[in-house]
């Protein structure tokens, strides 16, 4: 059985906060693993992105758009390398 993820396995955003409900696969079905800002039509939007770049992007969004306190941003950024996309 396919694993159910609560968070996007690329950026860590909770999938239930995704306006589109998740990214999309090549056949148009909803991705259960990645959000719509990371993953569309079966591909990553930024396939060459490094973990560091993703961490910076997430930190900027949390800081400027969501106004997350620093400690919560730190926690959110720290978990990114553990997500499926980045795990080696
Ligand atoms: Zn994402």
PDB file of the backbone (N, CA, C, O) and the ligand in Angstrom, with CONECT records:
HET     ZN  A 101       1
ATOM      1  N   UNK A   1       0.835  -1.212   0.000  1.00  0.00           N
ATOM      2  CA  UNK A   1       0.000   0.000   0.000  1.00  0.00           C
ATOM      3  C   UNK A   1       0.860   1.248   0.000  1.00  0.00           C
ATOM      4  O   UNK A   1       1.935   1.281   0.600  1.00  0.00           O
ATOM      5  N   UNK A   2       0.377   2.261  -0.675  1.00  0.00           N
ATOM      6  CA  UNK A   2       1.120   3.518  -0.738  1.00  0.00           C
ATOM      7  C   UNK A   2       1.072   4.237   0.601  1.00  0.00           C
ATOM      8  O   UNK A   2       0.035   4.292   1.262  1.00  0.00           O
ATOM      9  N   UNK A   3       2.208   4.779   0.979  1.00  0.00           N
ATOM     10  CA  UNK A   3       2.294   5.503   2.234  1.00  0.00           C
ATOM     11  C   UNK A   3       1.528   6.831   2.123  1.00  0.00           C
ATOM     12  O   UNK A   3       1.589   7.514   1.101  1.00  0.00           O
ATOM     13  N   UNK A   4       0.821   7.172   3.176  1.00  0.00           N
ATOM     14  CA  UNK A   4       0.113   8.452   3.198  1.00  0.00           C
ATOM     15  C   UNK A   4       0.989   9.481   3.902  1.00  0.00           C
ATOM     16  O   UNK A   4       1.399   9.283   5.046  1.00  0.00           O
ATOM     17  N   UNK A   5       1.265  10.552   3.225  1.00  0.00           N
ATOM     18  CA  UNK A   5       2.096  11.602   3.804  1.00  0.00           C
ATOM     19  C   UNK A   5       1.232  12.785   4.238  1.00  0.00           C
ATOM     20  O   UNK A   5       0.286  13.175   3.554  1.00  0.00           O
ATOM     21  N   UNK A   6       1.586  13.339   5.386  1.00  0.00           N
ATOM     22  CA  UNK A   6       0.878  14.525   5.864  1.00  0.00           C
ATOM     23  C   UNK A   6       1.511  15.806   5.345  1.00  0.00           C
ATOM     24  O   UNK A   6       0.866  16.847   5.220  1.00  0.00           O
ATOM     25  N   UNK A   7       2.815  15.685   5.043  1.00  0.00           N
ATOM     26  CA  UNK A   7       3.554  16.856   4.599  1.00  0.00           C
ATOM     27  C   UNK A   7       4.108  16.609   3.215  1.00  0.00           C
ATOM     28  O   UNK A   7       4.387  15.473   2.834  1.00  0.00           O
ATOM     29  N   UNK A   8       4.263  17.689   2.465  1.00  0.00           N
ATOM     30  CA  UNK A   8       4.973  17.592   1.203  1.00  0.00           C
ATOM     31  C   UNK A   8       6.371  17.054   1.479  1.00  0.00           C
ATOM     32  O   UNK A   8       7.066  17.557   2.362  1.00  0.00           O
ATOM     33  N   UNK A   9       6.790  16.030   0.730  1.00  0.00           N
ATOM     34  CA  UNK A   9       8.089  15.403   0.961  1.00  0.00           C
ATOM     35  C   UNK A   9       9.225  16.109   0.221  1.00  0.00           C
ATOM     36  O   UNK A   9      10.309  15.557   0.034  1.00  0.00           O
ATOM     37  N   UNK A  10       8.947  17.330  -0.186  1.00  0.00           N
ATOM     38  CA  UNK A  10       9.992  18.153  -0.783  1.00  0.00           C
ATOM     39  C   UNK A  10      10.242  19.405   0.062  1.00  0.00           C
ATOM     40  O   UNK A  10      11.387  19.735   0.369  1.00  0.00           O
ATOM     41  N   UNK A  11       9.149  20.108   0.440  1.00  0.00           N
ATOM     42  CA  UNK A  11       9.321  21.363   1.185  1.00  0.00           C
ATOM     43  C   UNK A  11       8.829  21.271   2.631  1.00  0.00           C
ATOM     44  O   UNK A  11       9.159  22.133   3.446  1.00  0.00           O
ATOM     45  N   UNK A  12       8.047  20.243   2.960  1.00  0.00           N
ATOM     46  CA  UNK A  12       7.574  20.073   4.328  1.00  0.00           C
ATOM     47  C   UNK A  12       6.260  20.745   4.646  1.00  0.00           C
ATOM     48  O   UNK A  12       5.796  20.682   5.785  1.00  0.00           O
ATOM     49  N   UNK A  13       5.646  21.391   3.659  1.00  0.00           N
ATOM     50  CA  UNK A  13       4.361  22.043   3.904  1.00  0.00           C
ATOM     51  C   UNK A  13       3.274  20.994   4.172  1.00  0.00           C
ATOM     52  O   UNK A  13       3.227  19.964   3.499  1.00  0.00           O
ATOM     53  N   UNK A  14       2.394  21.255   5.162  1.00  0.00           N
ATOM     54  CA  UNK A  14       1.292  20.307   5.377  1.00  0.00           C
ATOM     55  C   UNK A  14       0.421  20.213   4.118  1.00  0.00           C
ATOM     56  O   UNK A  14      -0.019  21.232   3.586  1.00  0.00           O
ATOM     57  N   UNK A  15       0.180  19.001   3.654  1.00  0.00           N
ATOM     58  CA  UNK A  15      -0.551  18.846   2.392  1.00  0.00           C
ATOM     59  C   UNK A  15      -2.002  19.303   2.500  1.00  0.00           C
ATOM     60  O   UNK A  15      -2.610  19.685   1.500  1.00  0.00           O
ATOM     61  N   UNK A  16      -2.558  19.266   3.709  1.00  0.00           N
ATOM     62  CA  UNK A  16      -3.947  19.730   3.835  1.00  0.00           C
ATOM     63  C   UNK A  16      -4.066  21.256   3.776  1.00  0.00           C
ATOM     64  O   UNK A  16      -5.172  21.794   3.733  1.00  0.00           O
ATOM     65  N   UNK A  17      -2.932  21.943   3.774  1.00  0.00           N
ATOM     66  CA  UNK A  17      -2.936  23.407   3.610  1.00  0.00           C
ATOM     67  C   UNK A  17      -2.779  23.791   2.143  1.00  0.00           C
ATOM     68  O   UNK A  17      -2.904  24.962   1.783  1.00  0.00           O
ATOM     69  N   UNK A  18      -2.507  22.803   1.304  1.00  0.00           N
ATOM     70  CA  UNK A  18      -2.328  23.067  -0.125  1.00  0.00           C
ATOM     71  C   UNK A  18      -3.694  23.378  -0.750  1.00  0.00           C
ATOM     72  O   UNK A  18      -4.637  22.593  -0.650  1.00  0.00           O
ATOM     73  N   UNK A  19      -3.769  24.545  -1.396  1.00  0.00           N
ATOM     74  CA  UNK A  19      -5.050  24.953  -1.988  1.00  0.00           C
ATOM     75  C   UNK A  19      -5.540  23.960  -3.034  1.00  0.00           C
ATOM     76  O   UNK A  19      -6.744  23.768  -3.201  1.00  0.00           O
ATOM     77  N   UNK A  20      -4.592  23.325  -3.742  1.00  0.00           N
ATOM     78  CA  UNK A  20      -4.989  22.366  -4.774  1.00  0.00           C
ATOM     79  C   UNK A  20      -5.050  20.939  -4.241  1.00  0.00           C
ATOM     80  O   UNK A  20      -5.381  20.013  -4.981  1.00  0.00           O
ATOM     81  N   UNK A  21      -4.736  20.761  -2.978  1.00  0.00           N
ATOM     82  CA  UNK A  21      -4.787  19.432  -2.367  1.00  0.00           C
ATOM     83  C   UNK A  21      -3.559  18.583  -2.630  1.00  0.00           C
ATOM     84  O   UNK A  21      -3.488  17.438  -2.183  1.00  0.00           O
ATOM     85  N   UNK A  22      -2.588  19.135  -3.354  1.00  0.00           N
ATOM     86  CA  UNK A  22      -1.358  18.409  -3.636  1.00  0.00           C
ATOM     87  C   UNK A  22      -0.886  18.673  -5.056  1.00  0.00           C
ATOM     88  O   UNK A  22      -1.593  19.294  -5.849  1.00  0.00           O
ATOM     89  N   UNK A  23       0.296  18.206  -5.367  1.00  0.00           N
ATOM     90  CA  UNK A  23       0.805  18.324  -6.727  1.00  0.00           C
ATOM     91  C   UNK A  23       0.095  17.353  -7.651  1.00  0.00           C
ATOM     92  O   UNK A  23      -0.788  16.611  -7.221  1.00  0.00           O
ATOM     93  N   UNK A  24       0.476  17.357  -8.914  1.00  0.00           N
ATOM     94  CA  UNK A  24      -0.209  16.460  -9.853  1.00  0.00           C
ATOM     95  C   UNK A  24       0.779  15.530 -10.545  1.00  0.00           C
ATOM     96  O   UNK A  24       1.926  15.885 -10.815  1.00  0.00           O
ATOM     97  N   UNK A  25       0.283  14.320 -10.822  1.00  0.00           N
ATOM     98  CA  UNK A  25       1.072  13.340 -11.555  1.00  0.00           C
ATOM     99  C   UNK A  25       0.883  13.557 -13.055  1.00  0.00           C
ATOM    100  O   UNK A  25       0.038  14.349 -13.475  1.00  0.00           O
ATOM    101  N   UNK A  26       1.678  12.844 -13.859  1.00  0.00           N
ATOM    102  CA  UNK A  26       1.592  12.966 -15.315  1.00  0.00           C
ATOM    103  C   UNK A  26       0.184  12.726 -15.851  1.00  0.00           C
ATOM    104  O   UNK A  26      -0.263  13.382 -16.792  1.00  0.00           O
ATOM    105  N   UNK A  27      -0.507  11.764 -15.223  1.00  0.00           N
ATOM    106  CA  UNK A  27      -1.856  11.431 -15.707  1.00  0.00           C
ATOM    107  C   UNK A  27      -2.929  12.327 -15.102  1.00  0.00           C
ATOM    108  O   UNK A  27      -4.120  12.084 -15.296  1.00  0.00           O
ATOM    109  N   UNK A  28      -2.516  13.362 -14.370  1.00  0.00           N
ATOM    110  CA  UNK A  28      -3.482  14.312 -13.834  1.00  0.00           C
ATOM    111  C   UNK A  28      -4.003  13.978 -12.446  1.00  0.00           C
ATOM    112  O   UNK A  28      -4.715  14.784 -11.846  1.00  0.00           O
ATOM    113  N   UNK A  29      -3.662  12.808 -11.926  1.00  0.00           N
ATOM    114  CA  UNK A  29      -4.102  12.471 -10.577  1.00  0.00           C
ATOM    115  C   UNK A  29      -3.298  13.268  -9.549  1.00  0.00           C
ATOM    116  O   UNK A  29      -2.200  13.750  -9.827  1.00  0.00           O
ATOM    117  N   UNK A  30      -3.865  13.387  -8.379  1.00  0.00           N
ATOM    118  CA  UNK A  30      -3.247  14.143  -7.308  1.00  0.00           C
ATOM    119  C   UNK A  30      -2.042  13.388  -6.732  1.00  0.00           C
ATOM    120  O   UNK A  30      -2.112  12.180  -6.505  1.00  0.00           O
ATOM    121  N   UNK A  31      -0.967  14.092  -6.504  1.00  0.00           N
ATOM    122  CA  UNK A  31       0.183  13.481  -5.832  1.00  0.00           C
ATOM    123  C   UNK A  31      -0.112  13.397  -4.340  1.00  0.00           C
ATOM    124  O   UNK A  31      -0.592  14.354  -3.734  1.00  0.00           O
ATOM    125  N   UNK A  32       0.184  12.239  -3.759  1.00  0.00           N
ATOM    126  CA  UNK A  32      -0.033  12.084  -2.325  1.00  0.00           C
ATOM    127  C   UNK A  32       1.239  12.389  -1.554  1.00  0.00           C
ATOM    128  O   UNK A  32       1.290  12.237  -0.334  1.00  0.00           O
ATOM    129  N   UNK A  33       2.239  12.812  -2.258  1.00  0.00           N
ATOM    130  CA  UNK A  33       3.553  12.969  -1.669  1.00  0.00           C
ATOM    131  C   UNK A  33       4.073  14.401  -1.712  1.00  0.00           C
ATOM    132  O   UNK A  33       4.800  14.830  -0.815  1.00  0.00           O
ATOM    133  N   UNK A  34       3.702  15.135  -2.748  1.00  0.00           N
ATOM    134  CA  UNK A  34       4.265  16.469  -2.931  1.00  0.00           C
ATOM    135  C   UNK A  34       3.175  17.515  -3.141  1.00  0.00           C
ATOM    136  O   UNK A  34       2.093  17.214  -3.645  1.00  0.00           O
ATOM    137  N   UNK A  35       3.483  18.756  -2.744  1.00  0.00           N
ATOM    138  CA  UNK A  35       2.501  19.835  -2.862  1.00  0.00           C
ATOM    139  C   UNK A  35       2.524  20.445  -4.265  1.00  0.00           C
ATOM    140  O   UNK A  35       3.401  20.161  -5.081  1.00  0.00           O
ATOM    141  N   UNK A  36       1.523  21.295  -4.509  1.00  0.00           N
ATOM    142  CA  UNK A  36       1.394  21.872  -5.852  1.00  0.00           C
ATOM    143  C   UNK A  36       2.480  22.897  -6.151  1.00  0.00           C
ATOM    144  O   UNK A  36       2.737  23.178  -7.322  1.00  0.00           O
ATOM    145  N   UNK A  37       3.127  23.466  -5.135  1.00  0.00           N
ATOM    146  CA  UNK A  37       4.204  24.410  -5.458  1.00  0.00           C
ATOM    147  C   UNK A  37       5.512  23.698  -5.798  1.00  0.00           C
ATOM    148  O   UNK A  37       6.398  24.293  -6.412  1.00  0.00           O
ATOM    149  N   UNK A  38       5.640  22.433  -5.406  1.00  0.00           N
ATOM    150  CA  UNK A  38       6.873  21.694  -5.705  1.00  0.00           C
ATOM    151  C   UNK A  38       6.744  20.796  -6.924  1.00  0.00           C
ATOM    152  O   UNK A  38       7.729  20.567  -7.626  1.00  0.00           O
ATOM    153  N   UNK A  39       5.557  20.289  -7.185  1.00  0.00           N
ATOM    154  CA  UNK A  39       5.411  19.151  -8.085  1.00  0.00           C
ATOM    155  C   UNK A  39       4.180  19.311  -8.975  1.00  0.00           C
ATOM    156  O   UNK A  39       3.062  19.453  -8.480  1.00  0.00           O
ATOM    157  N   UNK A  40       4.393  19.288 -10.287  1.00  0.00           N
ATOM    158  CA  UNK A  40       3.299  19.428 -11.248  1.00  0.00           C
ATOM    159  C   UNK A  40       3.544  18.484 -12.414  1.00  0.00           C
ATOM    160  O   UNK A  40       4.670  18.361 -12.896  1.00  0.00           O
ATOM    161  N   UNK A  41       2.483  17.817 -12.866  1.00  0.00           N
ATOM    162  CA  UNK A  41       2.582  16.922 -14.033  1.00  0.00           C
ATOM    163  C   UNK A  41       3.702  15.880 -13.905  1.00  0.00           C
ATOM    164  O   UNK A  41       4.394  15.566 -14.874  1.00  0.00           O
ATOM    165  N   UNK A  42       3.859  15.358 -12.695  1.00  0.00           N
ATOM    166  CA  UNK A  42       4.827  14.287 -12.506  1.00  0.00           C
ATOM    167  C   UNK A  42       6.281  14.751 -12.420  1.00  0.00           C
ATOM    168  O   UNK A  42       7.199  13.931 -12.414  1.00  0.00           O
ATOM    169  N   UNK A  43       6.488  16.079 -12.352  1.00  0.00           N
ATOM    170  CA  UNK A  43       7.865  16.567 -12.275  1.00  0.00           C
ATOM    171  C   UNK A  43       8.016  17.652 -11.226  1.00  0.00           C
ATOM    172  O   UNK A  43       7.078  18.397 -10.940  1.00  0.00           O
ATOM    173  N   UNK A  44       9.212  17.730 -10.657  1.00  0.00           N
ATOM    174  CA  UNK A  44       9.499  18.832  -9.751  1.00  0.00           C
ATOM    175  C   UNK A  44       9.610  20.118 -10.545  1.00  0.00           C
ATOM    176  O   UNK A  44      10.142  20.131 -11.655  1.00  0.00           O
ATOM    177  N   UNK A  45       9.106  21.202  -9.971  1.00  0.00           N
ATOM    178  CA  UNK A  45       9.216  22.495 -10.647  1.00  0.00           C
ATOM    179  C   UNK A  45      10.666  22.950 -10.723  1.00  0.00           C
ATOM    180  O   UNK A  45      11.089  23.555 -11.708  1.00  0.00           O
ATOM    181  N   UNK A  46      11.413  22.656  -9.683  1.00  0.00           N
ATOM    182  CA  UNK A  46      12.841  22.999  -9.679  1.00  0.00           C
ATOM    183  C   UNK A  46      13.662  21.735  -9.446  1.00  0.00           C
ATOM    184  O   UNK A  46      14.134  21.490  -8.336  1.00  0.00           O
ATOM    185  N   UNK A  47      13.831  20.922 -10.517  1.00  0.00           N
ATOM    186  CA  UNK A  47      14.463  19.611 -10.335  1.00  0.00           C
ATOM    187  C   UNK A  47      15.914  19.694  -9.857  1.00  0.00           C
ATOM    188  O   UNK A  47      16.420  18.745  -9.258  1.00  0.00           O
ATOM    189  N   UNK A  48      16.579  20.809 -10.113  1.00  0.00           N
ATOM    190  CA  UNK A  48      17.997  20.906  -9.752  1.00  0.00           C
ATOM    191  C   UNK A  48      18.254  21.602  -8.430  1.00  0.00           C
ATOM    192  O   UNK A  48      19.393  21.882  -8.059  1.00  0.00           O
ATOM    193  N   UNK A  49      17.161  21.873  -7.728  1.00  0.00           N
ATOM    194  CA  UNK A  49      17.293  22.583  -6.467  1.00  0.00           C
ATOM    195  C   UNK A  49      18.068  21.746  -5.430  1.00  0.00           C
ATOM    196  O   UNK A  49      17.902  20.528  -5.351  1.00  0.00           O
ATOM    197  N   UNK A  50      18.905  22.414  -4.651  1.00  0.00           N
ATOM    198  CA  UNK A  50      19.627  21.711  -3.578  1.00  0.00           C
ATOM    199  C   UNK A  50      18.834  21.819  -2.278  1.00  0.00           C
ATOM    200  O   UNK A  50      17.905  22.619  -2.168  1.00  0.00           O
ATOM    201  N   UNK A  51      19.213  21.003  -1.300  1.00  0.00           N
ATOM    202  CA  UNK A  51      18.552  21.091   0.009  1.00  0.00           C
ATOM    203  C   UNK A  51      18.696  22.505   0.561  1.00  0.00           C
ATOM    204  O   UNK A  51      17.737  23.072   1.086  1.00  0.00           O
ATOM    205  N   UNK A  52      19.879  23.065   0.444  1.00  0.00           N
ATOM    206  CA  UNK A  52      20.135  24.406   0.986  1.00  0.00           C
ATOM    207  C   UNK A  52      19.208  25.448   0.360  1.00  0.00           C
ATOM    208  O   UNK A  52      18.678  26.317   1.050  1.00  0.00           O
ATOM    209  N   UNK A  53      19.022  25.347  -0.950  1.00  0.00           N
ATOM    210  CA  UNK A  53      18.139  26.298  -1.638  1.00  0.00           C
ATOM    211  C   UNK A  53      16.695  26.131  -1.171  1.00  0.00           C
ATOM    212  O   UNK A  53      15.978  27.110  -0.968  1.00  0.00           O
ATOM    213  N   UNK A  54      16.282  24.875  -1.004  1.00  0.00           N
ATOM    214  CA  UNK A  54      14.926  24.621  -0.516  1.00  0.00           C
ATOM    215  C   UNK A  54      14.763  25.175   0.895  1.00  0.00           C
ATOM    216  O   UNK A  54      13.733  25.769   1.216  1.00  0.00           O
ATOM    217  N   UNK A  55      15.762  24.983   1.725  1.00  0.00           N
ATOM    218  CA  UNK A  55      15.677  25.477   3.101  1.00  0.00           C
ATOM    219  C   UNK A  55      15.568  27.002   3.123  1.00  0.00           C
ATOM    220  O   UNK A  55      14.827  27.565   3.929  1.00  0.00           O
ATOM    221  N   UNK A  56      16.299  27.653   2.248  1.00  0.00           N
ATOM    222  CA  UNK A  56      16.245  29.111   2.195  1.00  0.00           C
ATOM    223  C   UNK A  56      14.871  29.577   1.716  1.00  0.00           C
ATOM    224  O   UNK A  56      14.291  30.514   2.265  1.00  0.00           O
ATOM    225  N   UNK A  57      14.366  28.906   0.686  1.00  0.00           N
ATOM    226  CA  UNK A  57      13.052  29.252   0.146  1.00  0.00           C
ATOM    227  C   UNK A  57      11.966  29.115   1.212  1.00  0.00           C
ATOM    228  O   UNK A  57      11.145  30.013   1.402  1.00  0.00           O
ATOM    229  N   UNK A  58      11.977  27.976   1.902  1.00  0.00           N
ATOM    230  CA  UNK A  58      10.970  27.724   2.935  1.00  0.00           C
ATOM    231  C   UNK A  58      11.100  28.758   4.057  1.00  0.00           C
ATOM    232  O   UNK A  58      10.096  29.285   4.537  1.00  0.00           O
ATOM    233  N   UNK A  59      12.316  29.042   4.465  1.00  0.00           N
ATOM    234  CA  UNK A  59      12.522  30.019   5.528  1.00  0.00           C
ATOM    235  C   UNK A  59      11.987  31.389   5.109  1.00  0.00           C
ATOM    236  O   UNK A  59      11.342  32.070   5.906  1.00  0.00           O
ATOM    237  N   UNK A  60      12.246  31.794   3.880  1.00  0.00           N
ATOM    238  CA  UNK A  60      11.760  33.088   3.393  1.00  0.00           C
ATOM    239  C   UNK A  60      10.233  33.146   3.377  1.00  0.00           C
ATOM    240  O   UNK A  60       9.640  34.150   3.772  1.00  0.00           O
ATOM    241  N   UNK A  61       9.597  32.059   2.916  1.00  0.00           N
ATOM    242  CA  UNK A  61       8.132  32.033   2.860  1.00  0.00           C
ATOM    243  C   UNK A  61       7.558  32.115   4.278  1.00  0.00           C
ATOM    244  O   UNK A  61       6.638  32.888   4.542  1.00  0.00           O
ATOM    245  N   UNK A  62       8.114  31.308   5.181  1.00  0.00           N
ATOM    246  CA  UNK A  62       7.597  31.290   6.554  1.00  0.00           C
ATOM    247  C   UNK A  62       7.803  32.654   7.228  1.00  0.00           C
ATOM    248  O   UNK A  62       6.964  33.108   8.005  1.00  0.00           O
ATOM    249  N   UNK A  63       8.921  33.288   6.918  1.00  0.00           N
ATOM    250  CA  UNK A  63       9.253  34.569   7.536  1.00  0.00           C
ATOM    251  C   UNK A  63       8.390  35.691   6.977  1.00  0.00           C
ATOM    252  O   UNK A  63       7.823  36.480   7.733  1.00  0.00           O
ATOM    253  N   UNK A  64       8.291  35.760   5.649  1.00  0.00           N
ATOM    254  CA  UNK A  64       7.653  36.913   5.025  1.00  0.00           C
ATOM    255  C   UNK A  64       6.154  36.751   4.816  1.00  0.00           C
ATOM    256  O   UNK A  64       5.405  37.723   4.909  1.00  0.00           O
ATOM    257  N   UNK A  65       5.718  35.537   4.535  1.00  0.00           N
ATOM    258  CA  UNK A  65       4.290  35.367   4.234  1.00  0.00           C
ATOM    259  C   UNK A  65       3.510  34.874   5.435  1.00  0.00           C
ATOM    260  O   UNK A  65       2.382  35.309   5.662  1.00  0.00           O
ATOM    261  N   UNK A  66       4.088  33.980   6.201  1.00  0.00           N
ATOM    262  CA  UNK A  66       3.336  33.391   7.310  1.00  0.00           C
ATOM    263  C   UNK A  66       3.720  34.036   8.642  1.00  0.00           C
ATOM    264  O   UNK A  66       3.015  33.882   9.639  1.00  0.00           O
ATOM    265  N   UNK A  67       4.847  34.762   8.651  1.00  0.00           N
ATOM    266  CA  UNK A  67       5.314  35.438   9.865  1.00  0.00           C
ATOM    267  C   UNK A  67       5.504  34.454  11.026  1.00  0.00           C
ATOM    268  O   UNK A  67       5.118  34.709  12.166  1.00  0.00           O
ATOM    269  N   UNK A  68       6.103  33.348  10.685  1.00  0.00           N
ATOM    270  CA  UNK A  68       6.426  32.341  11.688  1.00  0.00           C
ATOM    271  C   UNK A  68       7.502  32.866  12.626  1.00  0.00           C
ATOM    272  O   UNK A  68       8.435  33.531  12.176  1.00  0.00           O
ATOM    273  N   UNK A  69       7.392  32.581  13.928  1.00  0.00           N
ATOM    274  CA  UNK A  69       8.497  32.931  14.824  1.00  0.00           C
ATOM    275  C   UNK A  69       9.763  32.142  14.455  1.00  0.00           C
ATOM    276  O   UNK A  69       9.692  31.069  13.856  1.00  0.00           O
ATOM    277  N   UNK A  70      10.895  32.690  14.821  1.00  0.00           N
ATOM    278  CA  UNK A  70      12.183  32.129  14.425  1.00  0.00           C
ATOM    279  C   UNK A  70      12.347  30.655  14.832  1.00  0.00           C
ATOM    280  O   UNK A  70      12.859  29.848  14.056  1.00  0.00           O
ATOM    281  N   UNK A  71      11.916  30.316  16.030  1.00  0.00           N
ATOM    282  CA  UNK A  71      12.101  28.942  16.520  1.00  0.00           C
ATOM    283  C   UNK A  71      11.321  27.943  15.666  1.00  0.00           C
ATOM    284  O   UNK A  71      11.804  26.843  15.395  1.00  0.00           O
ATOM    285  N   UNK A  72      10.116  28.327  15.243  1.00  0.00           N
ATOM    286  CA  UNK A  72       9.306  27.427  14.410  1.00  0.00           C
ATOM    287  C   UNK A  72       9.887  27.322  12.997  1.00  0.00           C
ATOM    288  O   UNK A  72       9.817  26.273  12.357  1.00  0.00           O
ATOM    289  N   UNK A  73      10.459  28.430  12.529  1.00  0.00           N
ATOM    290  CA  UNK A  73      11.125  28.385  11.221  1.00  0.00           C
ATOM    291  C   UNK A  73      12.320  27.461  11.276  1.00  0.00           C
ATOM    292  O   UNK A  73      12.568  26.688  10.350  1.00  0.00           O
ATOM    293  N   UNK A  74      13.048  27.544  12.353  1.00  0.00           N
ATOM    294  CA  UNK A  74      14.225  26.701  12.531  1.00  0.00           C
ATOM    295  C   UNK A  74      13.823  25.223  12.506  1.00  0.00           C
ATOM    296  O   UNK A  74      14.482  24.400  11.871  1.00  0.00           O
ATOM    297  N   UNK A  75      12.736  24.902  13.204  1.00  0.00           N
ATOM    298  CA  UNK A  75      12.256  23.514  13.226  1.00  0.00           C
ATOM    299  C   UNK A  75      11.813  23.060  11.839  1.00  0.00           C
ATOM    300  O   UNK A  75      12.111  21.943  11.416  1.00  0.00           O
ATOM    301  N   UNK A  76      11.098  23.938  11.136  1.00  0.00           N
ATOM    302  CA  UNK A  76      10.595  23.590   9.808  1.00  0.00           C
ATOM    303  C   UNK A  76      11.746  23.349   8.839  1.00  0.00           C
ATOM    304  O   UNK A  76      11.707  22.417   8.036  1.00  0.00           O
ATOM    305  N   UNK A  77      12.769  24.192   8.919  1.00  0.00           N
ATOM    306  CA  UNK A  77      13.905  24.086   8.007  1.00  0.00           C
ATOM    307  C   UNK A  77      14.762  22.865   8.338  1.00  0.00           C
ATOM    308  O   UNK A  77      15.303  22.205   7.451  1.00  0.00           O
ATOM    309  N   UNK A  78      14.869  22.582   9.632  1.00  0.00           N
ATOM    310  CA  UNK A  78      15.701  21.477  10.101  1.00  0.00           C
ATOM    311  C   UNK A  78      15.178  20.111   9.631  1.00  0.00           C
ATOM    312  O   UNK A  78      15.961  19.183   9.427  1.00  0.00           O
ATOM    313  N   UNK A  79      13.848  19.990   9.460  1.00  0.00           N
ATOM    314  CA  UNK A  79      13.264  18.698   9.095  1.00  0.00           C
ATOM    315  C   UNK A  79      13.387  18.403   7.589  1.00  0.00           C
ATOM    316  O   UNK A  79      13.209  17.260   7.166  1.00  0.00           O
ATOM    317  N   UNK A  80      13.685  19.415   6.795  1.00  0.00           N
ATOM    318  CA  UNK A  80      13.671  19.244   5.337  1.00  0.00           C
ATOM    319  C   UNK A  80      14.577  18.107   4.844  1.00  0.00           C
ATOM    320  O   UNK A  80      14.150  17.318   4.002  1.00  0.00           O
ATOM    321  N   UNK A  81      15.822  18.003   5.348  1.00  0.00           N
ATOM    322  CA  UNK A  81      16.674  16.898   4.845  1.00  0.00           C
ATOM    323  C   UNK A  81      16.133  15.501   5.132  1.00  0.00           C
ATOM    324  O   UNK A  81      16.599  14.524   4.545  1.00  0.00           O
ATOM    325  N   UNK A  82      15.147  15.397   6.036  1.00  0.00           N
ATOM    326  CA  UNK A  82      14.580  14.086   6.359  1.00  0.00           C
ATOM    327  C   UNK A  82      13.429  13.696   5.441  1.00  0.00           C
ATOM    328  O   UNK A  82      12.948  12.565   5.500  1.00  0.00           O
ATOM    329  N   UNK A  83      12.987  14.614   4.600  1.00  0.00           N
ATOM    330  CA  UNK A  83      11.865  14.325   3.720  1.00  0.00           C
ATOM    331  C   UNK A  83      12.303  13.419   2.563  1.00  0.00           C
ATOM    332  O   UNK A  83      13.476  13.376   2.190  1.00  0.00           O
ATOM    333  N   UNK A  84      11.327  12.700   2.011  1.00  0.00           N
ATOM    334  CA  UNK A  84      11.634  11.648   1.031  1.00  0.00           C
ATOM    335  C   UNK A  84      12.448  12.141  -0.166  1.00  0.00           C
ATOM    336  O   UNK A  84      13.310  11.417  -0.664  1.00  0.00           O
ATOM    337  N   UNK A  85      12.184  13.359  -0.631  1.00  0.00           N
ATOM    338  CA  UNK A  85      12.898  13.859  -1.816  1.00  0.00           C
ATOM    339  C   UNK A  85      14.402  13.953  -1.571  1.00  0.00           C
ATOM    340  O   UNK A  85      15.196  13.736  -2.487  1.00  0.00           O
ATOM    341  N   UNK A  86      14.792  14.271  -0.347  1.00  0.00           N
ATOM    342  CA  UNK A  86      16.192  14.573  -0.052  1.00  0.00           C
ATOM    343  C   UNK A  86      16.938  13.407   0.571  1.00  0.00           C
ATOM    344  O   UNK A  86      18.168  13.403   0.611  1.00  0.00           O
ATOM    345  N   UNK A  87      16.214  12.439   1.047  1.00  0.00           N
ATOM    346  CA  UNK A  87      16.839  11.274   1.678  1.00  0.00           C
ATOM    347  C   UNK A  87      17.613  10.481   0.649  1.00  0.00           C
ATOM    348  O   UNK A  87      17.102  10.178  -0.429  1.00  0.00           O
ATOM    349  N   UNK A  88      18.831  10.151   0.978  1.00  0.00           N
ATOM    350  CA  UNK A  88      19.632   9.385   0.001  1.00  0.00           C
ATOM    351  C   UNK A  88      19.695   7.915   0.423  1.00  0.00           C
ATOM    352  O   UNK A  88      20.318   7.102  -0.261  1.00  0.00           O
TER     353      UNK A  88
HETATM  354 ZN    ZN A 101       6.219  21.176  -1.426  1.00  0.00          ZN
END
